[in-house]
Amino acid sequence: MADSYFPRWRVQSKSVEGRVVNTDERLPGPQMLAMGIQHVVAMFGSTVLAPLLMGFDPNLCIFMSGIGTLLFFVLVGGRVPSYLGSSFAFIGLVIAITGYTGHGPNLNIPVALGGIIACGVVYVIIGLIVSAVGTAWIETLMPPVVTGSIVAVIGLNLAPIAVKGVSGSAFDSYMALVTVLCVGAVAVFARGMLQRLLILVGLLIAYVIYAVVTNGMGMGKPIDFSVVANAAWFGMPHFTAPVFSGQAMALLAPVAVILVAENLGHIKAVSAMTGQNLDGYIGRAFIGDGLATVVSGFAGGTGVTTYAENIGVMAVTKIYSTLVFVIAAVIALVLGFSPKFGAVIQTIPGPVLGGVSIVVFGLIAVTGARIWVVNKVDFSDNRNLIVAAVTLVLGAGDFSLKFGGFALGGIGTATFGAIILYALLRRKGPQEPAV
């Protein structure tokens, strides 16, 4: 693979259930297209939900996720399988900075965009340092027990968002459970490509069931398809220019540390799943992610990050081909130019999206645990035990800290808490053998 900048992707003649498709391999065209669609769908719970929670335009954010993914792909030479989507690490601070009430468009987005750009610049600087001196200093601060805890915390911290979204009524809760069962049934009982498309197929089945029960049988809130009929097929995304406020930039720039921890954990997880050492691409991955965040901020989109949802999909499907993410990115670009697609997004019932989010966020949490298992983290060592235990509770409980005008949400306190706690508990001398 090292003899050219991009891999020479070998074609597998057919998809065999359980067979691993490595980063430098690919399936036949139709199957690659299907997998690209699934990765875009897997991002809906984040790339659609995160912008909606902050008052951003989800169509534009999907478009910028495609741009960011292609930029990341080029920076890492097509060696790291990742899709870049809206980061949940920004939500709390963006809402605080803009005063967003949670309904309709956010009129103060430009101020947040300046802070998002500042975060991206800090992220790029960290990437340049890693490229120059290596990752030893980061790995010293964030060993597997820390990165695994942080990745797991992201899933656990997002869990209340998924559950709250389906707790409006008993009907919503039941439909969310039906969605979970649809995805689970496809994952367990389907075979071949259908099984590998578990997220996409499960969502479609749940969507049809919801439409039959509500629009057909009059139970629950029906899907309003008129918005789709009235929307144009093609149209330009609505871009927004940033405004650079010193306070907003100071508040959002430190989010880069959380993105570093996310990205490092994700790359470690992908390395463990593929059996390939991707450490040499970590600096370039940071730079790519940071540049994608800067570009997104200048266009009016959210800050982006590599996403554990897609790692979860790869873990289930065992398809790690980086070309899948190019296809997913192109699909996202096309969808970003379609107001009708934006209208279709609006028709996805909350209980269905919430049910899929429950599955996907759970996969994130399990991916963090997988980092512990693969790296053989020793939990008989009390330092590891305390670091993991405290980090999980800080993140899952959304423990927040305020320093004057600066507020650090649950993911932030868990991230910094894990790093600081591990450093403070580090033994200076030889460690005692575990009992």
N, C-alpha and C positions, 0 to 999 in steps of 0.2 A: 504493500500500500504506500510505502514511503517514497517510491520512485517517481511519483507525480503528485501535483498539488491536490487534485481530487482523486478519489478512488476510481478504479475501473470496475464498475458494478457487474458482477457475474449473474447471469440469469439462471434461476432455478426453473426447471421445466414444469414443475407442478408444486402445489402446496400440499404438504403432508401434515396431517394433524400432529401437533406436538413438535414438529421439526423447527429448529432454530434457523431464522433468516438473518444472517449477520449484517453488519453495517455496510460492508462492501459487496453485498448481494442484493438481488431484487427478484420479485415475482413477475409473472407475465402482466402486461399492461392493465387489463380489466381488474385483476386482483389488487394491483398497486393503487388504482383509482379508488377502489372500494375502501382500502385501508386509509388512504388520504382523507376520504370523506369521514371515516370514523374518527380520525384524530381531530378534525374540525368540529365534529359533533361533541367529542369528549371535552372540548374547550368551552362549549356553550355555557356550562355551569359557572365558568369563570370569566371568559371573554365577553359574555353577555351580562351575567349577573353583576360582576364587579363594576362595570360602567353604569349600570342602572342604579346601583347603590350609591354611586357618587354623582349621578346626574349627567353623565357623559352620553354622547351619542353612540349606541352599541354598534351601529353600522360602520361608523368611522373607526371605532376601536377594533372591529374585526378586520377592516382594511389594513390598519396599521400593524395588526398582529402578523398579517401576511408579509408586509414590508420588512418588519423586524426579523421574522423567521428567515427570509431570504438573505438578509444582511448577516445574520448570525451564521447561516450555512456557508456563506462565502468566507467569512473571517476564520472559521474553523476548518476550512478546506473540505467540507462535507464529511468530516470524520466523527462528529458528535451528533447522535440522533436526538434532536430537541425541537420543540415548537415553543415560540415565545407568545405569551398571552398576558392579559391585564393582571397585575400583581395586587393581591389583597392586602399587602403590607402598606399600601398607600391609603386605604379607605378611611381609617380613623382620622388621620391627619388632614386629608383633603376635606373631609366633612367639617373638621374644626376650623380650618383656614377659610373656607368659603361660606360657612354658616348654612350649608345646605340642609333643607328641611325634610328631604326624602321624597318629595313629590315633584314630578315634571323636570324640565331642563334645569341645570345648575347655571345661574346667571353669572356666577363669579368664577367660572372655570379658568379664565385667562390667568388669574393670580396663582392658581394651583399649578398651571402649566409651567410657569417660571421655576417653581420649586421642583417639579418633576425633572426639568432640564438640568438643574443644579445637581440633583441626585445622580442623573446619568453621567455627568461630567466627573463627579467623584468616583463613580463606579469604573469609568474608563481609566482614571489615574491609578486605581488599585490594580486593574488589569495590566497596565503598563509596568507597574512595579513587579507584579508576579511574573510577567514575561521576562523581565530583566534578571531577577534574583531567584526565581523559582517559588514554589508553594510551601517550602519548609516552614516559614514563619506562620502562614495561615494554618497549616496542619498542626503546628504546635498549639496554636490558640483553639483550633477546632478539630480535634481528633474524631474518630468514628462515634464515640459515645456522645459527643456534642452535636455533630452533624445529624446523626440519626435521631436524636432528641428533637432538634429543630424541625426536621422534615416531618416527624410524627406530630409535633405540636401544630404545624400548619393545618394538617387534616383535622385535628381535634378542635382547634380554634374556629375552624369554619363550620364544624358540625352544628352549632346552634343556629347558624344562618340557614342551613338546609332544613333543620327541624322546625324552626320558627316559620319558615315559608310554607309549611304544610300543616300548620296547627291552627289555621283560621276556623276550621269547622271539622266535624267528624268525617264528613264526606271527603274533604281534602286529605285528611290523614289516611283514610282507607285507600284513596287513589294513589297516594305516595307509596304505600305498602304494595299495592298491585304493581306499580312500576318497578319496585325493587324485585318483586317476584318474577316479573317479565325478564329483567336483565339476568337475574340469577338462573332462571330456567334455560335461557339461551346459552349461558356460560357452561351449564352442566350437561344439558341434554342435547344441544345442537351438535353437529359434526362439521368438520371441514371449515370452509370460509365463513359459514353462518356463525359458527362458534367464535371465530376470530373477530367477527363484527358484532360482538355481544352488546356493546353500548348503543350503537346505531340501531340494530334490529330491536333490541329491548325497548328503546325509546319510541320507535315507530309503532310497535305493537301496543304499548301503553297509550300512545296518542290516539290510535284507532279505538281502543276500548273506551277511553274517555269521551271521544266524540259520539260513540254509540250510546253510552250511558246518559250523557247530558243532552246533546242535540237530538238524539233519537228517542230517548225514554223520558226526558224532562227532569232528570235528577241532577242537582248541582248546577253550577254556572256554565251555560253553553259556550262553545267557541264561537266568536264573532268573526266570520270569514269576510265580512264586507270591507274591512280595512285592507285585506289582500286584493280584493277585486278593484278597489279604487286606487291602489298604488301603481306607480309607473314601473315598467320593467327595468329601465336603465336611468341612471342619474348620477351626478357627481356627489361624492361625499361632502359633508358640510365641515370645512376646515375652520379652525379657530386659532388666532394668533395669541402668543403668550404675553403676559405682563410680568415684568421682573420686579418682585417685591423682596427686599432684604429679609424681612421676617419670614415670609413663606419659604424662601430659599434656605434659610438657616434651619427651619423646622423639618423640611423634607430631605435635605441633603444627607443626613445620617441614615436614612432608610437604605442607603447603598450597602451598609454593613449587613442588613438583613438579606438583601438580594445576593450578596456574596455568599452568605451561609446557605441560602436556598440553592444557588447554582452549584456550589461546591458539593452539597449533599446530593443533588440530582446527578451530577457527573459521577460521583462515587457509586451511586446506586446503579447507573447505567453500566459503569465499568464492571461492577459485580455481576450484573445480569448477562453481559456479553462476554465476560472473561477477557476483555481487552483493557490494557492500561491506557487510560485517556488523560493521565496527569499532564502530559506535555501540551495538551490543548486547553488547560484550565485558564491560563492568562488570556489566550485569544478568545475563549468563551466569555470571560468577563468583559473584554473590550467590545465584543459583538453585542452582548446584552446591554452594555452601557450606551453604545452608539444607537442601538435600536430604541432605547428609552429617550435619548435626546431627540432623535428624529420624530418619534411619536409625540413628544411634548411640543415640538415646534408646529406640528400639524393639528394639534388639538386632542390627541389621544392620551390614554393613561400610561403610566409607567409599566414596563413589561418585564417579564422574567421567564426563565425556563420553567416548565410546568410539570408537576408531579402527576397530574391527570394523565398526561401522555405516557409517563413512565409506567403508570398503572396499566394502561392499555398494552404497552409493550410487554409488561410482565405476564399478562394473560395470553397475548397472542404469540409471543416469542418472535415477533417480526421487528427487527431493529434497523432495517434498511434506511439509510439517511435520505434516499430519494423519496421515500414516503412523505417526508416533511416538506420537500419542495412541492410535491403535488398538493399537499394540504395548504401550503402558503398561497399557491396560485388559485386554488379554490376560494380561499379567504379574500383574495384580491377581487376576484370576479363577483363574489357575494357583496363586497363593499360597494360596488358600483350599481347595486340593485336595490332601490327602495322597496321593491316588492318583497325581496328577501327579508328586509327589515320588518316589513309588515307580517311576514310569516313568523318571524321570531316572536312578535307580539302575540301570536295566536297559541304559542306553546303554553299549555295550561301550567299554572304555578305548581300544582301537585305533581305533575309529571316531571317537570324540571327539578323540583325538589327531591323526588324519588331518585332520579339519576344522580343528583348531587350527593345524596346519602351514600350511594355506592361508590362514587368516584372519590369523595372526601375520605371515605373509609379506606380506599386503596392507598391514598396518600399516607395515612397514618401507618398502615401496614408496611409501606415501603420504608418508612423510617425504622421500623423494627427489623426489617430485612437487612438494613445497613449494620445494625448491631450483630445480627446472626452471622452474616457473611464475614464481617471483620472480627468475629469471635470476641466481642466485648465481654470482659470478665466482670460479671455483676457480683461476684464474691468480694471484689475490691470495693470497699465502702465509698471511695471517691466516685467511682462510676455510678454506683447505686444512688448516691445523694444527688449527683448532677442530673441524672435522668429523671429521678422522682420529682425534684423541685421544678425542673424545666417543664415537665408535662403538666403539672398542676398550675403553674403560672400561665402557660399558654391556654390550656383548656378552660381555666377559670377566667380568662381575659383580664388578668391582673394589670392594672394601669398605674403609671407614675407620672406626676406632673412636676416640672422644674420651671417655675415661673410661667411663661407663656408656652413652654414646650411640653407636650404630652406624649408619653410612650405607651402604646397599646399593648395588648397581650402578647402578640407575636414578637414585638420589639423587646419587652421585658424578658420574655423567655429566651430570646436570642442572646441579648447582652448578659442575662443572668447565667446562662449556660457557660458562656465564654469566661466570664469573670469568676464564677464559682469553681470551674475546673482549674483556673490559674491559681486561685487562692488555696485550693486544697492539694495542689501539687506537692509531692514530697521532695525535699531537697536531697535526701540521702537515698540509699538503696531501699526499695520497697520490701516490706515484709512479705514473705510468701503467703498466698491465699490459703486459708484453712479449708 
